[in-house]
Amino acid sequence: MNLDLTDVETAALLGELDALIDGDRYFMSQRIKVLKAIRAKIRPEPVREPLPSAAEAICATAGDG
């Protein structure tokens, strides 16, 4: 199923999803997990670079001195 939403419609839908998710007292319920999955399909989380390992961080810090 593919929804053809305008930017305004997408923003409205995301706003409603955010309100439902943030306002629910049972944030780990199956209902909220499903709503979060729907939100992730509409607005995917940005890809983040992995943090360096502890050994790499120590070596980088030791090389600065």
PyMOL Python script that loads the backbone (N, CA, C, O; Angstrom):
from pymol import cmd

cmd.read_pdbstr("""\
ATOM      1  N   MET A   1       0.843  -1.172   0.000  1.00  0.00           N
ATOM      2  CA  MET A   1       0.000   0.000   0.000  1.00  0.00           C
ATOM      3  C   MET A   1       0.891   1.239   0.000  1.00  0.00           C
ATOM      4  O   MET A   1       1.799   1.359   0.822  1.00  0.00           O
ATOM      5  N   ASN A   2       0.634   2.125  -0.894  1.00  0.00           N
ATOM      6  CA  ASN A   2       1.430   3.335  -1.019  1.00  0.00           C
ATOM      7  C   ASN A   2       0.507   4.539  -0.898  1.00  0.00           C
ATOM      8  O   ASN A   2      -0.414   4.704  -1.697  1.00  0.00           O
ATOM      9  N   LEU A   3       0.753   5.379   0.104  1.00  0.00           N
ATOM     10  CA  LEU A   3      -0.043   6.588   0.280  1.00  0.00           C
ATOM     11  C   LEU A   3       0.641   7.738  -0.437  1.00  0.00           C
ATOM     12  O   LEU A   3       1.850   7.935  -0.311  1.00  0.00           O
ATOM     13  N   ASP A   4      -0.127   8.475  -1.172  1.00  0.00           N
ATOM     14  CA  ASP A   4       0.389   9.631  -1.894  1.00  0.00           C
ATOM     15  C   ASP A   4      -0.022  10.883  -1.125  1.00  0.00           C
ATOM     16  O   ASP A   4      -1.046  11.495  -1.429  1.00  0.00           O
ATOM     17  N   LEU A   5       0.780  11.261  -0.128  1.00  0.00           N
ATOM     18  CA  LEU A   5       0.436  12.377   0.739  1.00  0.00           C
ATOM     19  C   LEU A   5       1.210  13.628   0.363  1.00  0.00           C
ATOM     20  O   LEU A   5       2.365  13.559  -0.059  1.00  0.00           O
ATOM     21  N   THR A   6       0.558  14.773   0.521  1.00  0.00           N
ATOM     22  CA  THR A   6       1.256  16.043   0.338  1.00  0.00           C
ATOM     23  C   THR A   6       2.109  16.300   1.571  1.00  0.00           C
ATOM     24  O   THR A   6       1.989  15.588   2.568  1.00  0.00           O
ATOM     25  N   ASP A   7       2.963  17.306   1.511  1.00  0.00           N
ATOM     26  CA  ASP A   7       3.800  17.654   2.659  1.00  0.00           C
ATOM     27  C   ASP A   7       2.941  18.062   3.853  1.00  0.00           C
ATOM     28  O   ASP A   7       3.268  17.731   4.992  1.00  0.00           O
ATOM     29  N   VAL A   8       1.859  18.771   3.603  1.00  0.00           N
ATOM     30  CA  VAL A   8       0.965  19.211   4.678  1.00  0.00           C
ATOM     31  C   VAL A   8       0.274  18.004   5.313  1.00  0.00           C
ATOM     32  O   VAL A   8       0.168  17.920   6.536  1.00  0.00           O
ATOM     33  N   GLU A   9      -0.192  17.078   4.490  1.00  0.00           N
ATOM     34  CA  GLU A   9      -0.846  15.873   5.001  1.00  0.00           C
ATOM     35  C   GLU A   9       0.128  15.017   5.808  1.00  0.00           C
ATOM     36  O   GLU A   9      -0.232  14.482   6.857  1.00  0.00           O
ATOM     37  N   THR A  10       1.353  14.891   5.320  1.00  0.00           N
ATOM     38  CA  THR A  10       2.372  14.121   6.030  1.00  0.00           C
ATOM     39  C   THR A  10       2.681  14.755   7.377  1.00  0.00           C
ATOM     40  O   THR A  10       2.792  14.054   8.383  1.00  0.00           O
ATOM     41  N   ALA A  11       2.820  16.075   7.404  1.00  0.00           N
ATOM     42  CA  ALA A  11       3.101  16.776   8.654  1.00  0.00           C
ATOM     43  C   ALA A  11       1.947  16.596   9.646  1.00  0.00           C
ATOM     44  O   ALA A  11       2.175  16.407  10.841  1.00  0.00           O
ATOM     45  N   ALA A  12       0.720  16.656   9.150  1.00  0.00           N
ATOM     46  CA  ALA A  12      -0.441  16.477  10.025  1.00  0.00           C
ATOM     47  C   ALA A  12      -0.482  15.060  10.589  1.00  0.00           C
ATOM     48  O   ALA A  12      -0.743  14.872  11.777  1.00  0.00           O
ATOM     49  N   LEU A  13      -0.227  14.076   9.752  1.00  0.00           N
ATOM     50  CA  LEU A  13      -0.234  12.685  10.194  1.00  0.00           C
ATOM     51  C   LEU A  13       0.869  12.439  11.220  1.00  0.00           C
ATOM     52  O   LEU A  13       0.639  11.779  12.233  1.00  0.00           O
ATOM     53  N   LEU A  14       2.057  12.964  10.962  1.00  0.00           N
ATOM     54  CA  LEU A  14       3.165  12.804  11.907  1.00  0.00           C
ATOM     55  C   LEU A  14       2.870  13.503  13.231  1.00  0.00           C
ATOM     56  O   LEU A  14       3.220  12.996  14.297  1.00  0.00           O
ATOM     57  N   GLY A  15       2.225  14.666  13.161  1.00  0.00           N
ATOM     58  CA  GLY A  15       1.853  15.377  14.381  1.00  0.00           C
ATOM     59  C   GLY A  15       0.882  14.574  15.227  1.00  0.00           C
ATOM     60  O   GLY A  15       1.016  14.516  16.450  1.00  0.00           O
ATOM     61  N   GLU A  16      -0.094  13.954  14.579  1.00  0.00           N
ATOM     62  CA  GLU A  16      -1.059  13.124  15.302  1.00  0.00           C
ATOM     63  C   GLU A  16      -0.394  11.886  15.890  1.00  0.00           C
ATOM     64  O   GLU A  16      -0.667  11.513  17.031  1.00  0.00           O
ATOM     65  N   LEU A  17       0.481  11.246  15.112  1.00  0.00           N
ATOM     66  CA  LEU A  17       1.202  10.078  15.616  1.00  0.00           C
ATOM     67  C   LEU A  17       2.072  10.455  16.816  1.00  0.00           C
ATOM     68  O   LEU A  17       2.097   9.743  17.820  1.00  0.00           O
ATOM     69  N   ASP A  18       2.782  11.575  16.706  1.00  0.00           N
ATOM     70  CA  ASP A  18       3.625  12.026  17.812  1.00  0.00           C
ATOM     71  C   ASP A  18       2.804  12.281  19.070  1.00  0.00           C
ATOM     72  O   ASP A  18       3.215  11.909  20.169  1.00  0.00           O
ATOM     73  N   ALA A  19       1.641  12.915  18.912  1.00  0.00           N
ATOM     74  CA  ALA A  19       0.781  13.207  20.057  1.00  0.00           C
ATOM     75  C   ALA A  19       0.268  11.916  20.699  1.00  0.00           C
ATOM     76  O   ALA A  19       0.228  11.800  21.923  1.00  0.00           O
ATOM     77  N   LEU A  20      -0.119  10.960  19.875  1.00  0.00           N
ATOM     78  CA  LEU A  20      -0.596   9.683  20.407  1.00  0.00           C
ATOM     79  C   LEU A  20       0.508   8.935  21.144  1.00  0.00           C
ATOM     80  O   LEU A  20       0.293   8.392  22.227  1.00  0.00           O
ATOM     81  N   ILE A  21       1.695   8.916  20.538  1.00  0.00           N
ATOM     82  CA  ILE A  21       2.825   8.190  21.130  1.00  0.00           C
ATOM     83  C   ILE A  21       3.291   8.870  22.413  1.00  0.00           C
ATOM     84  O   ILE A  21       3.493   8.205  23.429  1.00  0.00           O
ATOM     85  N   ASP A  22       3.463  10.182  22.375  1.00  0.00           N
ATOM     86  CA  ASP A  22       3.992  10.910  23.530  1.00  0.00           C
ATOM     87  C   ASP A  22       2.982  11.008  24.676  1.00  0.00           C
ATOM     88  O   ASP A  22       3.373  11.123  25.838  1.00  0.00           O
ATOM     89  N   GLY A  23       1.698  10.964  24.357  1.00  0.00           N
ATOM     90  CA  GLY A  23       0.681  11.125  25.381  1.00  0.00           C
ATOM     91  C   GLY A  23       0.212   9.837  26.017  1.00  0.00           C
ATOM     92  O   GLY A  23      -0.632   9.871  26.912  1.00  0.00           O
ATOM     93  N   ASP A  24       0.732   8.701  25.586  1.00  0.00           N
ATOM     94  CA  ASP A  24       0.274   7.422  26.111  1.00  0.00           C
ATOM     95  C   ASP A  24       1.091   7.039  27.329  1.00  0.00           C
ATOM     96  O   ASP A  24       2.319   7.135  27.314  1.00  0.00           O
ATOM     97  N   ARG A  25       0.422   6.610  28.377  1.00  0.00           N
ATOM     98  CA  ARG A  25       1.143   6.255  29.599  1.00  0.00           C
ATOM     99  C   ARG A  25       1.831   4.905  29.494  1.00  0.00           C
ATOM    100  O   ARG A  25       2.763   4.626  30.248  1.00  0.00           O
ATOM    101  N   TYR A  26       1.389   4.067  28.576  1.00  0.00           N
ATOM    102  CA  TYR A  26       1.981   2.729  28.411  1.00  0.00           C
ATOM    103  C   TYR A  26       2.888   2.727  27.179  1.00  0.00           C
ATOM    104  O   TYR A  26       2.539   2.163  26.143  1.00  0.00           O
ATOM    105  N   PHE A  27       4.043   3.356  27.303  1.00  0.00           N
ATOM    106  CA  PHE A  27       4.920   3.590  26.155  1.00  0.00           C
ATOM    107  C   PHE A  27       5.549   2.316  25.603  1.00  0.00           C
ATOM    108  O   PHE A  27       6.127   2.342  24.516  1.00  0.00           O
ATOM    109  N   MET A  28       5.453   1.209  26.321  1.00  0.00           N
ATOM    110  CA  MET A  28       6.007  -0.055  25.824  1.00  0.00           C
ATOM    111  C   MET A  28       4.916  -1.009  25.331  1.00  0.00           C
ATOM    112  O   MET A  28       5.188  -2.177  25.053  1.00  0.00           O
ATOM    113  N   SER A  29       3.682  -0.507  25.224  1.00  0.00           N
ATOM    114  CA  SER A  29       2.576  -1.366  24.798  1.00  0.00           C
ATOM    115  C   SER A  29       2.703  -1.715  23.318  1.00  0.00           C
ATOM    116  O   SER A  29       3.393  -1.032  22.562  1.00  0.00           O
ATOM    117  N   GLN A  30       2.035  -2.773  22.927  1.00  0.00           N
ATOM    118  CA  GLN A  30       2.062  -3.201  21.521  1.00  0.00           C
ATOM    119  C   GLN A  30       1.482  -2.116  20.623  1.00  0.00           C
ATOM    120  O   GLN A  30       1.967  -1.903  19.512  1.00  0.00           O
ATOM    121  N   ARG A  31       0.452  -1.435  21.097  1.00  0.00           N
ATOM    122  CA  ARG A  31      -0.186  -0.354  20.321  1.00  0.00           C
ATOM    123  C   ARG A  31       0.823   0.746  19.989  1.00  0.00           C
ATOM    124  O   ARG A  31       0.882   1.214  18.852  1.00  0.00           O
ATOM    125  N   ILE A  32       1.606   1.153  20.968  1.00  0.00           N
ATOM    126  CA  ILE A  32       2.590   2.219  20.764  1.00  0.00           C
ATOM    127  C   ILE A  32       3.732   1.730  19.885  1.00  0.00           C
ATOM    128  O   ILE A  32       4.252   2.490  19.068  1.00  0.00           O
ATOM    129  N   LYS A  33       4.128   0.475  20.043  1.00  0.00           N
ATOM    130  CA  LYS A  33       5.172  -0.080  19.179  1.00  0.00           C
ATOM    131  C   LYS A  33       4.734  -0.058  17.722  1.00  0.00           C
ATOM    132  O   LYS A  33       5.537   0.237  16.837  1.00  0.00           O
ATOM    133  N   VAL A  34       3.471  -0.366  17.468  1.00  0.00           N
ATOM    134  CA  VAL A  34       2.946  -0.343  16.095  1.00  0.00           C
ATOM    135  C   VAL A  34       2.923   1.096  15.565  1.00  0.00           C
ATOM    136  O   VAL A  34       3.300   1.338  14.418  1.00  0.00           O
ATOM    137  N   LEU A  35       2.485   2.045  16.389  1.00  0.00           N
ATOM    138  CA  LEU A  35       2.451   3.444  15.961  1.00  0.00           C
ATOM    139  C   LEU A  35       3.864   3.969  15.686  1.00  0.00           C
ATOM    140  O   LEU A  35       4.064   4.735  14.743  1.00  0.00           O
ATOM    141  N   LYS A  36       4.840   3.565  16.498  1.00  0.00           N
ATOM    142  CA  LYS A  36       6.230   3.976  16.261  1.00  0.00           C
ATOM    143  C   LYS A  36       6.764   3.384  14.963  1.00  0.00           C
ATOM    144  O   LYS A  36       7.522   4.038  14.247  1.00  0.00           O
ATOM    145  N   ALA A  37       6.377   2.154  14.658  1.00  0.00           N
ATOM    146  CA  ALA A  37       6.812   1.527  13.406  1.00  0.00           C
ATOM    147  C   ALA A  37       6.214   2.258  12.209  1.00  0.00           C
ATOM    148  O   ALA A  37       6.882   2.437  11.191  1.00  0.00           O
ATOM    149  N   ILE A  38       4.967   2.676  12.330  1.00  0.00           N
ATOM    150  CA  ILE A  38       4.330   3.436  11.247  1.00  0.00           C
ATOM    151  C   ILE A  38       5.045   4.765  11.075  1.00  0.00           C
ATOM    152  O   ILE A  38       5.342   5.173   9.952  1.00  0.00           O
ATOM    153  N   ARG A  39       5.326   5.447  12.192  1.00  0.00           N
ATOM    154  CA  ARG A  39       6.023   6.736  12.130  1.00  0.00           C
ATOM    155  C   ARG A  39       7.400   6.581  11.496  1.00  0.00           C
ATOM    156  O   ARG A  39       7.834   7.451  10.740  1.00  0.00           O
ATOM    157  N   ALA A  40       8.088   5.488  11.794  1.00  0.00           N
ATOM    158  CA  ALA A  40       9.420   5.262  11.230  1.00  0.00           C
ATOM    159  C   ALA A  40       9.366   5.057   9.723  1.00  0.00           C
ATOM    160  O   ALA A  40      10.322   5.386   9.020  1.00  0.00           O
ATOM    161  N   LYS A  41       8.266   4.521   9.221  1.00  0.00           N
ATOM    162  CA  LYS A  41       8.120   4.351   7.773  1.00  0.00           C
ATOM    163  C   LYS A  41       7.881   5.692   7.083  1.00  0.00           C
ATOM    164  O   LYS A  41       8.303   5.896   5.945  1.00  0.00           O
ATOM    165  N   ILE A  42       7.209   6.595   7.773  1.00  0.00           N
ATOM    166  CA  ILE A  42       6.920   7.906   7.191  1.00  0.00           C
ATOM    167  C   ILE A  42       8.121   8.825   7.332  1.00  0.00           C
ATOM    168  O   ILE A  42       8.475   9.548   6.401  1.00  0.00           O
ATOM    169  N   ARG A  43       8.750   8.793   8.514  1.00  0.00           N
ATOM    170  CA  ARG A  43       9.893   9.659   8.793  1.00  0.00           C
ATOM    171  C   ARG A  43      11.010   8.811   9.374  1.00  0.00           C
ATOM    172  O   ARG A  43      11.126   8.694  10.594  1.00  0.00           O
ATOM    173  N   PRO A  44      11.839   8.213   8.511  1.00  0.00           N
ATOM    174  CA  PRO A  44      12.922   7.355   9.014  1.00  0.00           C
ATOM    175  C   PRO A  44      13.926   8.156   9.843  1.00  0.00           C
ATOM    176  O   PRO A  44      14.181   9.331   9.576  1.00  0.00           O
ATOM    177  N   GLU A  45      14.478   7.503  10.838  1.00  0.00           N
ATOM    178  CA  GLU A  45      15.518   8.116  11.658  1.00  0.00           C
ATOM    179  C   GLU A  45      16.771   8.293  10.811  1.00  0.00           C
ATOM    180  O   GLU A  45      17.069   7.443   9.972  1.00  0.00           O
ATOM    181  N   PRO A  46      17.513   9.383  11.016  1.00  0.00           N
ATOM    182  CA  PRO A  46      18.747   9.575  10.252  1.00  0.00           C
ATOM    183  C   PRO A  46      19.776   8.500  10.602  1.00  0.00           C
ATOM    184  O   PRO A  46      19.832   8.020  11.735  1.00  0.00           O
ATOM    185  N   VAL A  47      20.570   8.138   9.630  1.00  0.00           N
ATOM    186  CA  VAL A  47      21.609   7.133   9.849  1.00  0.00           C
ATOM    187  C   VAL A  47      22.746   7.796  10.616  1.00  0.00           C
ATOM    188  O   VAL A  47      23.234   8.860  10.234  1.00  0.00           O
ATOM    189  N   ARG A  48      23.153   7.157  11.689  1.00  0.00           N
ATOM    190  CA  ARG A  48      24.222   7.709  12.517  1.00  0.00           C
ATOM    191  C   ARG A  48      25.465   6.859  12.379  1.00  0.00           C
ATOM    192  O   ARG A  48      25.390   5.634  12.284  1.00  0.00           O
ATOM    193  N   GLU A  49      26.611   7.523  12.368  1.00  0.00           N
ATOM    194  CA  GLU A  49      27.867   6.794  12.308  1.00  0.00           C
ATOM    195  C   GLU A  49      28.110   6.133  13.660  1.00  0.00           C
ATOM    196  O   GLU A  49      27.822   6.732  14.696  1.00  0.00           O
ATOM    197  N   PRO A  50      28.630   4.920  13.669  1.00  0.00           N
ATOM    198  CA  PRO A  50      28.892   4.256  14.951  1.00  0.00           C
ATOM    199  C   PRO A  50      29.984   4.982  15.725  1.00  0.00           C
ATOM    200  O   PRO A  50      30.899   5.567  15.147  1.00  0.00           O
ATOM    201  N   LEU A  51      29.864   4.928  17.035  1.00  0.00           N
ATOM    202  CA  LEU A  51      30.881   5.538  17.888  1.00  0.00           C
ATOM    203  C   LEU A  51      32.159   4.711  17.810  1.00  0.00           C
ATOM    204  O   LEU A  51      32.097   3.497  17.615  1.00  0.00           O
ATOM    205  N   PRO A  52      33.323   5.357  17.961  1.00  0.00           N
ATOM    206  CA  PRO A  52      34.569   4.582  17.946  1.00  0.00           C
ATOM    207  C   PRO A  52      34.633   3.684  19.173  1.00  0.00           C
ATOM    208  O   PRO A  52      34.041   3.981  20.210  1.00  0.00           O
ATOM    209  N   SER A  53      35.352   2.594  19.038  1.00  0.00           N
ATOM    210  CA  SER A  53      35.499   1.687  20.180  1.00  0.00           C
ATOM    211  C   SER A  53      36.311   2.385  21.265  1.00  0.00           C
ATOM    212  O   SER A  53      36.958   3.400  21.007  1.00  0.00           O
ATOM    213  N   ALA A  54      36.277   1.848  22.456  1.00  0.00           N
ATOM    214  CA  ALA A  54      37.007   2.434  23.575  1.00  0.00           C
ATOM    215  C   ALA A  54      38.506   2.472  23.285  1.00  0.00           C
ATOM    216  O   ALA A  54      39.180   3.443  23.629  1.00  0.00           O
ATOM    217  N   ALA A  55      39.029   1.421  22.654  1.00  0.00           N
ATOM    218  CA  ALA A  55      40.454   1.370  22.346  1.00  0.00           C
ATOM    219  C   ALA A  55      40.834   2.472  21.350  1.00  0.00           C
ATOM    220  O   ALA A  55      41.870   3.120  21.501  1.00  0.00           O
ATOM    221  N   GLU A  56      40.000   2.675  20.345  1.00  0.00           N
ATOM    222  CA  GLU A  56      40.276   3.731  19.357  1.00  0.00           C
ATOM    223  C   GLU A  56      40.229   5.104  20.018  1.00  0.00           C
ATOM    224  O   GLU A  56      41.046   5.968  19.701  1.00  0.00           O
ATOM    225  N   ALA A  57      39.281   5.319  20.938  1.00  0.00           N
ATOM    226  CA  ALA A  57      39.153   6.594  21.617  1.00  0.00           C
ATOM    227  C   ALA A  57      40.370   6.868  22.491  1.00  0.00           C
ATOM    228  O   ALA A  57      40.866   7.993  22.545  1.00  0.00           O
ATOM    229  N   ILE A  58      40.846   5.831  23.174  1.00  0.00           N
ATOM    230  CA  ILE A  58      42.027   5.986  24.035  1.00  0.00           C
ATOM    231  C   ILE A  58      43.267   6.291  23.198  1.00  0.00           C
ATOM    232  O   ILE A  58      44.065   7.156  23.560  1.00  0.00           O
ATOM    233  N   CYS A  59      43.428   5.590  22.088  1.00  0.00           N
ATOM    234  CA  CYS A  59      44.584   5.838  21.218  1.00  0.00           C
ATOM    235  C   CYS A  59      44.535   7.242  20.639  1.00  0.00           C
ATOM    236  O   CYS A  59      45.569   7.903  20.546  1.00  0.00           O
ATOM    237  N   ALA A  60      43.381   7.703  20.256  1.00  0.00           N
ATOM    238  CA  ALA A  60      43.239   9.026  19.695  1.00  0.00           C
ATOM    239  C   ALA A  60      43.550  10.091  20.742  1.00  0.00           C
ATOM    240  O   ALA A  60      44.188  11.099  20.439  1.00  0.00           O
ATOM    241  N   THR A  61      43.099   9.866  21.967  1.00  0.00           N
ATOM    242  CA  THR A  61      43.351  10.815  23.050  1.00  0.00           C
ATOM    243  C   THR A  61      44.831  10.805  23.435  1.00  0.00           C
ATOM    244  O   THR A  61      45.407  11.861  23.694  1.00  0.00           O
ATOM    245  N   ALA A  62      45.438   9.646  23.474  1.00  0.00           N
ATOM    246  CA  ALA A  62      46.862   9.536  23.848  1.00  0.00           C
ATOM    247  C   ALA A  62      47.746  10.199  22.804  1.00  0.00           C
ATOM    248  O   ALA A  62      48.806  10.726  23.141  1.00  0.00           O
ATOM    249  N   GLY A  63      47.337  10.184  21.562  1.00  0.00           N
ATOM    250  CA  GLY A  63      48.125  10.787  20.485  1.00  0.00           C
ATOM    251  C   GLY A  63      48.046  12.302  20.483  1.00  0.00           C
ATOM    252  O   GLY A  63      48.881  12.963  19.866  1.00  0.00           O
ATOM    253  N   ASP A  64      47.045  12.869  21.172  1.00  0.00           N
ATOM    254  CA  ASP A  64      46.874  14.321  21.190  1.00  0.00           C
ATOM    255  C   ASP A  64      47.902  15.003  22.090  1.00  0.00           C
ATOM    256  O   ASP A  64      48.233  16.168  21.870  1.00  0.00           O
ATOM    257  N   GLY A  65      48.406  14.303  23.091  1.00  0.00           N
ATOM    258  CA  GLY A  65      49.257  14.917  24.111  1.00  0.00           C
ATOM    259  C   GLY A  65      50.634  15.051  23.687  1.00  0.00           C
ATOM    260  O   GLY A  65      51.467  15.551  24.444  1.00  0.00           O
TER     261      GLY A  65
END
""", "prot")
cmd.dss("prot")
cmd.show_as("cartoon", "prot")
cmd.util.cbc("prot")
cmd.orient("prot")
